[in-house]
Amino acid sequence: MKAAPLAEFVAIAAAMISLVALSIDAMLPALPDIGQEFALSDNNDQQLVITLLFLGLGIGQLVYGPMSDATGRKPAIYTGFFIFFIGTVICLFAPTFNLMLVGRFLQGLGAASPRIVMMAVIRDRFQGTTMAQVMSFIMAVFILIPALAPLMGQGILLLGSWHMIFLVILIYGLVTLTWFALRQPETLAPENRNGLTPRDFLTGIKFIAGEKLTVGAILVMGMVFGGFVGYLGSAQQIFVDHYQTGKAFPFYFAMIALAIGFASIVNSKLVVRYGVNSVSMSALIIQTILSAIMLPIFILVFQNHPPLWLFLTYCLPLFFSLGLQFGNLNALAMKPLGHIAGLGASVCGAVSTTLAVPVGTLVGQAYDGTPVPLTAAFLVFGIVGSLIFYRLCREND
């Protein structure tokens, strides 16, 4: 099979990686309906629909990377999609909230496959700054999904129930898998495949743990992603419940998502001119300074209830800075791991996501009817992340 052109490869990779984003963001407008149908006593429990998927995602990433190193990239992806389809069907017909959460966990467990194995595919084809550029292009295409998914979810709710959203997600998965199977050749030749024994796994883990660049980048990714998970969990409550945006919520969500996408486009040029380290450090500083300025304004001037225009003024540059961090931190973490790309991608993704889930859950559950807890979280994560990354850069100069 002939490799797809670069533009099509970027589109395929973005569509594959976007499976997680679609499964999360399309559900955001439906959270109140889900809570109402299952008679949830605490509105914050709706956030479990988001965080349980991330939990499955974190665990799943430990499996598919090593599997892809042993069997090839494509069989690992096919396995993950099969599990994802099972989870989606469970969600579609779940009679109880707990069973739906089981389905969401399985969705995350399965969706970890295209997310993590595609990173190994990218690492098979590209390296270093080129890899960071390609990741930025993929992120730029990928961001269309989270920008449009809530709008799609809202549109479906106007025509039917939240169950229909899961049906659309199922169809998207089937179409994407078919496109990948027909147009993306295997990137790991049989002679380069390694059956991963427990000893090999431990040796790989030991090597990864000894790479300070990888460990530092994973820790920072965990905090950055944790703040993002907290935002995803509480976004619907902040915009709909606090700011009373109603059916306009998807447009505000898309506006912020596009800030991340624009950052990814800009990042592809910035990393060439200034380097990955400088761009990532600057983005962390922007996050920290913005949050340090806005938090006391939110609390002291507006008594924890800033107007919507001010909250958006904070969010747009904040999420622009996050867009600069996502692809770069991933590329930095993977930089020393070329010879164990599958296991490396698994460990990086699993550990950063596992860190992000409890952190994001705490941030989301701290929602008190105002955007103050979210802002405080981004300030703390920005300070700690900047300190870790600064030390990391000094040690790797």
C-alpha positions as CSV (number, residue, x, y, z in Angstrom):
1,M,0.0,0.0,0.0
2,K,1.4,3.4,-1.0
3,A,1.6,6.0,1.8
4,A,-1.0,8.8,1.7
5,P,0.3,12.3,0.8
6,L,1.3,14.4,3.8
7,A,-1.9,16.5,3.7
8,E,-4.1,13.3,3.7
9,F,-1.9,11.7,6.4
10,V,-2.4,14.8,8.6
11,A,-6.2,14.5,8.0
12,I,-6.2,10.8,8.8
13,A,-4.1,11.3,12.0
14,A,-6.3,14.2,13.1
15,A,-9.5,12.2,12.5
16,M,-8.1,9.3,14.5
17,I,-6.8,11.3,17.4
18,S,-10.1,13.3,17.4
19,L,-12.1,10.3,18.4
20,V,-11.5,11.1,22.0
21,A,-12.4,14.8,21.6
22,L,-15.6,14.0,19.7
23,S,-16.6,11.4,22.4
24,I,-16.1,14.1,25.1
25,D,-17.1,17.4,23.6
26,A,-20.2,16.3,21.8
27,M,-21.6,15.1,25.1
28,L,-21.1,18.5,26.9
29,P,-24.5,20.0,26.0
30,A,-26.2,16.8,27.0
31,L,-24.9,16.6,30.5
32,P,-27.9,18.3,32.1
33,D,-30.3,16.0,30.2
34,I,-28.2,12.9,31.3
35,G,-28.3,14.1,34.9
36,Q,-32.1,14.7,34.7
37,E,-32.8,11.3,33.1
38,F,-30.8,9.4,35.7
39,A,-32.1,11.7,38.6
40,L,-28.6,12.6,39.8
41,S,-28.7,14.4,43.2
42,D,-25.5,16.4,42.7
43,N,-25.0,18.3,39.4
44,N,-21.2,17.9,39.7
45,D,-21.7,14.1,39.3
46,Q,-22.5,14.8,35.6
47,Q,-18.8,15.4,35.3
48,L,-18.1,11.7,35.7
49,V,-19.4,11.2,32.2
50,I,-16.2,13.1,31.2
51,T,-13.7,11.9,33.7
52,L,-14.5,8.1,33.4
53,L,-13.6,8.3,29.8
54,F,-10.3,9.9,30.7
55,L,-9.7,7.1,33.2
56,G,-10.1,4.5,30.6
57,L,-7.9,6.5,28.2
58,G,-5.1,6.6,30.8
59,I,-5.2,2.9,31.5
60,G,-5.5,1.9,27.8
61,Q,-2.5,3.8,26.7
62,L,-0.2,1.4,28.7
63,V,-1.5,-1.5,26.5
64,Y,-1.6,-0.4,22.9
65,G,1.9,1.0,22.6
66,P,3.7,-2.2,23.5
67,M,1.1,-4.1,21.5
68,S,1.9,-2.0,18.5
69,D,5.6,-2.6,18.9
70,A,5.0,-6.4,19.0
71,T,2.2,-6.8,16.4
72,G,2.4,-3.7,14.2
73,R,0.6,-0.4,14.4
74,K,-2.6,-1.4,12.6
75,P,-3.6,-4.5,14.6
76,A,-3.3,-2.5,17.8
77,I,-5.6,0.2,16.4
78,Y,-8.1,-2.4,15.2
79,T,-8.3,-3.9,18.7
80,G,-8.9,-0.5,20.3
81,F,-11.7,0.4,17.9
82,F,-13.4,-2.9,18.7
83,I,-13.4,-2.1,22.4
84,F,-14.5,1.5,21.7
85,F,-17.5,0.2,19.6
86,I,-18.6,-2.1,22.5
87,G,-18.4,0.8,25.0
88,T,-20.4,3.1,22.6
89,V,-23.2,0.5,22.2
90,I,-23.4,0.2,26.0
91,C,-23.7,3.9,26.4
92,L,-26.3,4.1,23.7
93,F,-28.6,1.6,25.5
94,A,-27.6,2.0,29.2
95,P,-30.6,1.8,31.5
96,T,-28.6,3.2,34.5
97,F,-26.1,5.9,35.1
98,N,-23.5,3.4,36.5
99,L,-23.8,1.2,33.4
100,M,-23.3,4.2,31.3
101,L,-20.1,5.1,33.2
102,V,-18.9,1.5,32.4
103,G,-19.5,2.2,28.7
104,R,-17.7,5.6,29.0
105,F,-14.7,3.8,30.6
106,L,-14.7,1.3,27.7
107,Q,-14.9,4.1,25.2
108,G,-11.8,5.7,26.8
109,L,-10.1,2.3,27.0
110,G,-10.7,1.7,23.3
111,A,-10.1,5.3,22.1
112,A,-6.6,5.2,23.7
113,S,-5.5,3.0,20.8
114,P,-5.8,5.5,17.9
115,R,-4.7,8.3,20.2
116,I,-1.5,6.6,21.3
117,V,-0.6,4.4,18.4
118,M,-0.9,7.3,15.9
119,M,1.7,9.0,18.0
120,A,4.0,6.1,17.3
121,V,3.1,6.2,13.6
122,I,4.0,9.9,13.6
123,R,7.3,9.1,15.4
124,D,8.0,6.3,12.8
125,R,7.8,8.9,10.0
126,F,9.2,12.1,11.6
127,Q,11.6,13.3,14.2
128,G,12.6,16.3,16.3
129,T,11.5,19.7,15.0
130,T,9.8,18.2,12.0
131,M,7.8,16.0,14.3
132,A,6.8,19.1,16.3
133,Q,5.7,20.8,13.1
134,V,3.6,17.8,12.0
135,M,2.0,17.5,15.4
136,S,1.1,21.2,15.2
137,F,-0.5,20.7,11.8
138,I,-2.4,17.7,13.2
139,M,-3.5,19.7,16.2
140,A,-4.7,22.5,13.9
141,V,-7.0,20.1,12.0
142,F,-7.8,18.2,15.2
143,I,-9.1,21.3,16.9
144,L,-12.0,21.6,14.4
145,I,-13.6,18.6,16.1
146,P,-13.7,20.0,19.7
147,A,-14.8,23.4,18.2
148,L,-17.7,21.8,16.3
149,A,-18.6,18.8,18.4
150,P,-20.6,20.7,21.1
151,L,-22.5,22.5,18.3
152,M,-23.2,19.1,16.7
153,G,-24.3,17.7,20.1
154,Q,-26.6,20.7,20.6
155,G,-28.1,20.3,17.2
156,I,-28.8,16.6,17.8
157,L,-30.5,17.5,21.0
158,L,-32.9,19.8,19.1
159,L,-33.9,16.8,17.0
160,G,-33.8,14.0,19.5
161,S,-32.3,12.7,22.8
162,W,-28.7,12.4,24.0
163,H,-28.8,8.7,22.9
164,M,-28.5,10.0,19.3
165,I,-25.2,11.6,20.0
166,F,-23.7,8.2,20.8
167,L,-25.1,6.9,17.5
168,V,-23.3,9.6,15.6
169,I,-20.1,8.9,17.5
170,L,-20.4,5.2,16.5
171,I,-20.9,6.2,12.8
172,Y,-17.9,8.6,13.0
173,G,-15.7,5.8,14.4
174,L,-16.7,3.3,11.7
175,V,-16.0,5.8,8.9
176,T,-12.6,6.9,10.4
177,L,-11.5,3.3,10.9
178,T,-12.4,2.4,7.3
179,W,-10.4,5.5,6.0
180,F,-7.4,4.5,8.0
181,A,-7.5,0.9,7.0
182,L,-7.7,1.7,3.3
183,R,-5.2,4.6,3.1
184,Q,-2.6,4.2,5.8
185,P,0.1,1.5,5.3
186,E,1.8,-0.2,8.2
187,T,4.8,1.9,9.4
188,L,6.5,-0.8,11.5
189,A,8.1,-3.5,9.3
190,P,7.9,-7.1,10.6
191,E,11.7,-7.3,11.1
192,N,11.5,-4.3,13.4
193,R,8.8,-5.7,15.7
194,N,9.6,-6.7,19.2
195,G,7.7,-9.1,21.3
196,L,7.6,-7.3,24.7
197,T,8.5,-9.6,27.6
198,P,8.1,-8.5,31.2
199,R,11.8,-8.0,31.3
200,D,11.7,-5.8,28.2
201,F,8.9,-3.8,29.6
202,L,10.8,-3.2,32.9
203,T,13.9,-2.3,30.9
204,G,11.9,0.2,28.8
205,I,10.3,1.7,31.9
206,K,13.7,2.0,33.6
207,F,15.1,3.8,30.5
208,I,12.2,6.2,30.4
209,A,12.4,6.9,34.1
210,G,16.1,7.7,33.6
211,E,15.4,10.3,30.9
212,K,15.0,13.6,32.8
213,L,13.7,15.3,29.7
214,T,10.9,12.8,29.3
215,V,10.0,12.7,33.0
216,G,9.9,16.4,33.4
217,A,7.8,16.9,30.2
218,I,5.4,14.2,31.4
219,L,4.9,16.0,34.8
220,V,4.2,19.3,33.2
221,M,1.9,17.6,30.7
222,G,0.0,16.1,33.6
223,M,-0.6,19.4,35.2
224,V,-1.5,21.3,32.0
225,F,-3.8,18.5,30.9
226,G,-5.3,18.3,34.4
227,G,-6.3,21.9,34.2
228,F,-7.8,21.2,30.8
229,V,-9.8,18.2,32.1
230,G,-11.1,20.3,35.0
231,Y,-12.2,22.9,32.4
232,L,-14.0,20.3,30.2
233,G,-15.8,18.9,33.2
234,S,-17.1,22.2,34.5
235,A,-17.4,24.2,31.2
236,Q,-21.1,23.4,30.7
237,Q,-21.9,24.5,34.3
238,I,-19.8,27.7,34.0
239,F,-21.3,28.9,30.7
240,V,-24.9,27.5,31.0
241,D,-25.6,27.6,34.8
242,H,-23.4,30.6,35.8
243,Y,-23.5,32.8,32.7
244,Q,-26.9,31.6,31.5
245,T,-25.7,31.3,27.9
246,G,-28.3,28.6,27.1
247,K,-28.1,27.1,23.6
248,A,-25.3,29.6,22.8
249,F,-22.9,27.5,25.0
250,P,-21.4,25.6,22.0
251,F,-20.4,28.9,20.3
252,Y,-18.5,30.1,23.4
253,F,-16.9,26.7,23.7
254,A,-15.9,26.7,20.0
255,M,-14.4,30.2,20.4
256,I,-12.1,28.9,23.1
257,A,-11.3,25.7,21.3
258,L,-10.3,27.7,18.2
259,A,-7.8,29.7,20.3
260,I,-6.0,26.4,20.9
261,G,-6.2,25.6,17.1
262,F,-4.8,29.0,16.2
263,A,-2.0,28.5,18.7
264,S,-1.2,25.1,17.0
265,I,-0.9,26.8,13.6
266,V,1.3,29.6,15.0
267,N,3.4,27.0,16.9
268,S,4.5,25.2,13.7
269,K,6.4,28.4,12.8
270,L,7.5,29.4,16.3
271,V,9.3,26.1,17.0
272,V,11.4,26.5,13.9
273,R,12.4,30.0,14.8
274,Y,12.8,29.9,18.6
275,G,12.9,26.2,19.4
276,V,10.6,23.9,21.3
277,N,12.0,24.7,24.8
278,S,11.6,28.5,24.5
279,V,8.1,28.3,23.1
280,S,7.0,26.0,25.8
281,M,8.5,28.0,28.6
282,S,7.0,31.2,27.3
283,A,3.5,29.6,27.1
284,L,3.8,28.5,30.7
285,I,4.8,32.0,31.8
286,I,1.8,33.4,29.9
287,Q,-0.6,31.0,31.7
288,T,0.9,32.0,35.0
289,I,0.9,35.7,34.6
290,L,-2.6,35.8,33.1
291,S,-4.0,33.8,36.0
292,A,-2.1,35.8,38.6
293,I,-3.6,39.0,37.2
294,M,-7.2,37.8,36.8
295,L,-7.7,35.8,40.0
296,P,-7.6,38.8,42.4
297,I,-9.7,40.8,39.9
298,F,-12.3,38.1,39.9
299,I,-12.3,37.8,43.7
300,L,-11.8,41.4,44.9
301,V,-13.4,43.5,42.2
302,F,-16.3,41.2,41.1
303,Q,-16.8,39.2,44.3
304,N,-16.2,35.9,42.5
305,H,-18.6,36.7,39.7
306,P,-16.7,38.3,36.8
307,P,-18.8,39.3,33.8
308,L,-18.8,37.0,30.8
309,W,-16.7,39.4,28.6
310,L,-13.9,39.4,31.2
311,F,-13.9,35.7,31.6
312,L,-13.6,35.3,27.9
313,T,-10.8,37.9,27.9
314,Y,-9.0,35.6,30.3
315,C,-9.8,32.3,28.6
316,L,-8.8,33.2,25.0
317,P,-5.1,34.0,25.6
318,L,-5.0,31.3,28.4
319,F,-6.1,28.5,26.0
320,F,-3.8,30.0,23.3
321,S,-0.9,29.3,25.7
322,L,-2.2,25.8,26.3
323,G,-2.3,25.2,22.5
324,L,1.4,26.1,22.4
325,Q,2.1,23.6,25.2
326,F,0.2,20.4,24.1
327,G,2.1,19.4,21.0
328,N,5.5,20.7,22.2
329,L,5.5,18.9,25.5
330,N,4.5,15.7,23.8
331,A,7.3,16.0,21.2
332,L,9.9,16.8,24.0
333,A,8.8,13.8,26.0
334,M,9.2,11.5,23.0
335,K,12.5,13.0,21.8
336,P,14.8,10.4,23.5
337,L,12.5,7.4,22.9
338,G,12.8,6.7,19.2
339,H,14.0,3.1,19.7
340,I,11.0,2.3,21.9
341,A,8.4,4.7,20.3
342,G,5.4,2.5,21.0
343,L,6.2,1.9,24.7
344,G,7.4,5.5,25.0
345,A,4.2,6.9,23.6
346,S,2.2,4.6,25.9
347,V,4.0,5.5,29.1
348,C,4.0,9.2,28.3
349,G,0.3,9.3,27.5
350,A,-0.7,6.9,30.3
351,V,1.2,8.7,33.1
352,S,0.3,12.2,32.0
353,T,-3.4,11.3,31.7
354,T,-3.4,9.3,35.0
355,L,-2.0,12.4,36.6
356,A,-4.5,14.6,34.9
357,V,-7.6,12.6,35.9
358,P,-7.5,13.0,39.7
359,V,-6.2,16.6,39.2
360,G,-8.9,17.5,36.8
361,T,-11.6,15.7,38.9
362,L,-10.6,17.8,41.9
363,V,-10.7,21.0,39.8
364,G,-14.1,20.1,38.4
365,Q,-15.6,19.0,41.7
366,A,-14.4,22.3,43.3
367,Y,-16.9,24.1,41.0
368,D,-18.9,26.4,43.3
369,G,-21.0,28.3,40.8
370,T,-18.2,30.6,39.8
371,P,-15.1,30.4,37.6
372,V,-12.8,31.2,40.5
373,P,-11.7,27.6,41.3
374,L,-10.7,26.9,37.7
375,T,-8.7,30.2,37.5
376,A,-6.9,29.3,40.8
377,A,-6.1,25.9,39.5
378,F,-4.5,27.3,36.3
379,L,-2.4,29.7,38.4
380,V,-1.1,26.9,40.6
381,F,-0.4,24.6,37.7
382,G,1.3,27.4,35.8
383,I,3.6,28.2,38.7
384,V,4.6,24.6,39.4
385,G,4.9,23.8,35.7
386,S,7.1,26.8,35.0
387,L,9.4,25.9,37.9
388,I,9.7,22.2,36.7
389,F,10.3,23.2,33.1
390,Y,12.8,25.9,34.0
391,R,14.9,23.4,35.9
392,L,14.5,20.9,33.1
393,C,15.8,23.4,30.5
394,R,18.8,24.2,32.6
395,E,19.7,20.6,33.1
396,N,19.4,19.9,29.3
397,D,21.3,23.0,28.1
